[in-house]
């Protein structure tokens, strides 16, 4: 699987909490963040209002791209 590097800036207190939780679970902060992100993505997929907004945004973007291609 191809990977992408992303920098995340967070308040120091959140970074410390993430470090403690990750160490307590025996995983890296990176793994903790990936789990949290995956969990959030699964949560919003079940949110019908969010998915409808996403569909509307995607359709709008498609219309703009189609106009640009003309």
Secondary structure, 3 states (H helix, E strand, C coil): CCCCCCCCCCCHHHHHHHHHHHHHHCCCHHHHHHHHHHHHHHHHHCCHHHHHHHHHHHHHHHHHHHHHHC
